Amino acid sequence: MKKTFAAVAAVVAVVSISACGSDSKPAAEVSYVTVTPSPTSGITGQDETFLAQVRLIKEIDGTKSQLIDAGHAVCDGFDNGQKMEVLESLNESYGINAAASFMHAAISTYCPEHLASR
């Protein structure tokens, strides 16, 4: 069964533990980063390359603009240091194989500088 990217905005929740002092207990802080993709106006060759890769992932479906926006949201998450959060979010919806494939398609196409990052 194919799932559809229904939401255009990707929301990544980041949970961080911080301590105010040595005597205080760690408090969980939740901050939300909302990535609001810009409207897709005109599909580029780069976008077509990305879409060709994504269409091979049977669990993921959506309009061209939804998929392109989601691909850019992956890169935005990586740019903000939220690699695991991006993976976890995609994994919850599509499973680990589809999540990893989608992330690789997005990164190799839109932000290849993250391919070698750890």
N, C-alpha and C positions, 0 to 999 in steps of 0.2 A: 504494500500500500504506500502510495506517495504522500508525503506531507508537503504542505504549502507554507512558504514564508508569508504568514498572514500580516505580521507587523512590519512596518517599514522602519520604525525606529528600533534600534537594538539597545537594550538596557542591560548593563553589566553591574551587578552588585558586588561591591568589594567589602569584605569583612576584614577588619584589622584589629588586632589586640594592642592596646596601649596601656601603659601604667603611668599614673600621675606622679608617683613617688615610691620610695622603697617600702613604705608602710601600707600603701594602698594596694588593693587587689586589682588585677588587670580588668579593664572594662572593655566590653566589645563595642566597637564603633562600626556602624554600617554607613557607608557613603555610596551614593548612586551616581553613576556616570551615564548620562543619556547621550547617545550618538544619534544625531538627527541628520540623516543623509540629505545631500542636496538633490534636487530633482534631476533625473537623468534626462539630459537633452542631447540627443544624438548618440548613437552607439559607435564607439571607436573600434579600431582594429584590436586594441588591447582588450576591450570589453568582449569582443567576439571570441578571442582566444580563451578568456575566462569562462564564458558561457559554454563553449565547446567542451571544456573540462568538466564543468558542473553538470552538464546534461548526461554525462556518463555515470553520475551518482544516482542510482535509482530511487533512493529514499528522499531525495530533495527535488522539489519542483517549485515553481513560482514564475511570475512574470519576469521579463528581462530586467526591467528596472528594479524590481524587488531583489533579484539575485545580485545584480551589480552593486546596489546599495549595501546589501549584506556583506558582500566581498570587501567593500571599502570599510565597513564597520569592523571587520576582522583586523584589518591593518591599523585602524584607529585604536583598537584595543591593544594591539602589540606595541604601537607607538607610545601608549600610556602605561606600559609595563604590566598589562593584564593578560598575559599569555594563558595562564591556567584558567582564569575566569572565562575567557573566550571558549576554550576547549570544553570546559564543564557545561557552559550554556548550550553549545551545539550538541554535546554528547547527550544531555537530558532530552533533547527533542528528537535527535536523529540516530543515536547510537555512536559508538566510538569510531567505527570504520568510516561512516559517512561524515562524521565531524572532522576527522583527520584529513580525509580527502578534500572536503570543502576548504578547510584551512590551508592546505597545501596549494590548492588551485588559486585561492585569493592571494596568498603570500608570494607564490612564484610569479603571478601576473602583476599584482599591484604594488607590492612592497618587497621585492627580492632581497633587499638589504637584511631582512629578518630570517632568511633561510639559514644563514650560518650562525645566527645569534643563539645563545643558550640561556 
